Amino acid sequence: MRHEDHITQDEFAAMGEGHLAYLRQMTSDDMRAKFPSVQSIRPGLNLWALFSADGTPLAVSDDRGSVLASASANELMTLSLH
């Protein structure tokens, strides 16, 4: 692959901005460690988190369906990450 065929991580994220979101199952402990602003989430929970293409958290719930509904309401195509 030629150098000009590569895109940066930022360019890749920008391509999906406003169109793509990713869904990821996380523990509340992982969320609290990664996003200090969510310290009010109780420790020890299994959660579903929806993130924008650039990694910004959009929604968090213990119910996968409600997170997917949030993505659908905002016309976002979702991808799952494990």
C-alpha positions as a Markdown table, in Angstrom:
| # | Residue | x | y | z |
|---|---|---|---|---|
| 1 | Met | 0.0 | 0.0 | 0.0 |
| 2 | Arg | 1.3 | 3.4 | -0.9 |
| 3 | His | 1.7 | 6.1 | 1.7 |
| 4 | Glu | -1.0 | 8.3 | 0.2 |
| 5 | Asp | -3.5 | 5.4 | 0.6 |
| 6 | His | -3.3 | 5.7 | 4.4 |
| 7 | Ile | -5.5 | 7.9 | 6.5 |
| 8 | Thr | -4.9 | 9.0 | 10.1 |
| 9 | Gln | -7.0 | 7.9 | 13.0 |
| 10 | Asp | -8.4 | 11.5 | 13.2 |
| 11 | Glu | -9.4 | 11.4 | 9.5 |
| 12 | Phe | -11.0 | 8.0 | 9.9 |
| 13 | Ala | -13.1 | 9.3 | 12.9 |
| 14 | Ala | -14.1 | 12.4 | 11.0 |
| 15 | Met | -15.5 | 10.3 | 8.1 |
| 16 | Gly | -18.1 | 8.8 | 10.5 |
| 17 | Glu | -18.9 | 11.8 | 12.5 |
| 18 | Gly | -22.6 | 12.4 | 12.7 |
| 19 | His | -23.3 | 9.1 | 10.9 |
| 20 | Leu | -21.6 | 6.2 | 12.7 |
| 21 | Ala | -21.4 | 5.3 | 16.4 |
| 22 | Tyr | -20.0 | 2.3 | 18.1 |
| 23 | Leu | -21.6 | 0.2 | 20.8 |
| 24 | Arg | -19.4 | -1.4 | 23.5 |
| 25 | Gln | -20.1 | -3.4 | 26.6 |
| 26 | Met | -18.1 | -2.0 | 29.5 |
| 27 | Thr | -18.1 | -2.2 | 33.3 |
| 28 | Ser | -18.9 | 0.9 | 35.3 |
| 29 | Asp | -15.4 | 0.7 | 36.7 |
| 30 | Asp | -13.9 | 1.0 | 33.2 |
| 31 | Met | -16.2 | 3.9 | 32.4 |
| 32 | Arg | -15.2 | 5.7 | 35.6 |
| 33 | Ala | -11.5 | 5.2 | 34.9 |
| 34 | Lys | -11.8 | 6.4 | 31.3 |
| 35 | Phe | -14.2 | 9.2 | 31.8 |
| 36 | Pro | -13.8 | 10.9 | 35.2 |
| 37 | Ser | -16.9 | 13.0 | 34.7 |
| 38 | Val | -19.1 | 9.9 | 35.2 |
| 39 | Gln | -18.0 | 9.3 | 38.8 |
| 40 | Ser | -21.6 | 9.2 | 39.8 |
| 41 | Ile | -22.1 | 5.8 | 38.1 |
| 42 | Arg | -22.2 | 3.1 | 40.7 |
| 43 | Pro | -19.2 | 0.7 | 40.7 |
| 44 | Gly | -19.6 | -2.9 | 39.7 |
| 45 | Leu | -22.2 | -2.6 | 36.9 |
| 46 | Asn | -22.2 | -4.1 | 33.5 |
| 47 | Leu | -23.1 | -1.3 | 31.0 |
| 48 | Trp | -23.6 | -0.7 | 27.3 |
| 49 | Ala | -22.0 | 2.5 | 26.1 |
| 50 | Leu | -22.6 | 4.3 | 22.8 |
| 51 | Phe | -19.7 | 6.4 | 21.4 |
| 52 | Ser | -19.4 | 8.8 | 18.5 |
| 53 | Ala | -16.9 | 8.0 | 15.7 |
| 54 | Asp | -14.3 | 10.1 | 17.5 |
| 55 | Gly | -14.8 | 8.3 | 20.8 |
| 56 | Thr | -17.0 | 10.8 | 22.6 |
| 57 | Pro | -19.5 | 9.0 | 24.9 |
| 58 | Leu | -23.1 | 9.6 | 23.8 |
| 59 | Ala | -25.2 | 7.3 | 26.0 |
| 60 | Val | -24.7 | 4.8 | 28.7 |
| 61 | Ser | -27.2 | 2.3 | 30.1 |
| 62 | Asp | -27.5 | -1.2 | 31.6 |
| 63 | Asp | -30.0 | -2.0 | 28.8 |
| 64 | Arg | -28.5 | -2.6 | 25.3 |
| 65 | Gly | -31.9 | -1.9 | 23.7 |
| 66 | Ser | -32.2 | 1.6 | 25.1 |
| 67 | Val | -28.7 | 2.5 | 23.9 |
| 68 | Leu | -29.5 | 1.2 | 20.4 |
| 69 | Ala | -32.8 | 3.2 | 20.5 |
| 70 | Ser | -30.8 | 6.3 | 21.3 |
| 71 | Ala | -28.6 | 5.7 | 18.3 |
| 72 | Ser | -31.6 | 5.1 | 16.1 |
| 73 | Ala | -33.4 | 8.3 | 17.3 |
| 74 | Asn | -30.3 | 10.2 | 16.3 |
| 75 | Glu | -30.0 | 8.4 | 12.9 |
| 76 | Leu | -26.7 | 6.9 | 13.7 |
| 77 | Met | -25.5 | 3.6 | 12.2 |
| 78 | Thr | -24.1 | 1.4 | 15.0 |
| 79 | Leu | -21.1 | -0.9 | 15.1 |
| 80 | Ser | -20.4 | -3.2 | 17.9 |
| 81 | Leu | -16.9 | -3.5 | 19.6 |
| 82 | His | -15.9 | -6.3 | 21.9 |
